[in-house]
Amino acid sequence: MRVGVLLAVLCVTGLLVGARIEWERFAAAGYLGVFAANLLGSSAIVAQVPVGIVIVAAGRVLNPLLVAGVSGTGSALGEFSAYAVGLVGTGVVERHRERLQKPLCWVDRWGALAIFALAAAPTPFYDLAGIAAGMVRMNAVAFFLATLVGRFAKAYVLASAGHLLFGQVAL
């Protein structure tokens, strides 16, 4: 099972990184597109997927609060891929322990607060925190809720920026 989870996560990451996805088109699909983009984008481990552009573009024409809600939910669900890697792939992940040292320390010490702060921050290193949460066996519900609230806050800022800066301009 461990190998299956790791292979599935690696396959999703490889497909998302290798595919030539026009992420901004997800915004044209409305709230469902925003949800799908965030779910897929957050499923990729340690690979940067430009879902921020989807959030800004959707915020331009949709309700920023609802955009943040579906974005945060999709992202929180997608981040379970990193959590699963930490949970089942401890042996594989141990080889990269020095890269995970700070996130491990933060998650072990502050738990959901660390997850919330890292999810809300504009940083590409959140996957490391998700892996660390799985490694320390953080409660899955606490992980999900902290990620949801953090990603909601981040998405609300982006969607509001799209609404305020570009909402009146036809692009």
Secondary structure, 3 states (H helix, E strand, C coil): CHHHHHHHHHHHHHHHHHCCCCCCHHHHCHHHHHHHHHHHHHHCCCCCCCCHHHHHHHHHHCCHHHHHHHHHHHHHHHCHHHHHHHHHCHHHHHCCHHHHHHHHHHHHHHCHHHHHHHHHCCCCCHHHHHHHHHHCCCCHHHHHHHHHHHHHHHHHHHHHHHHHHHCCCCC
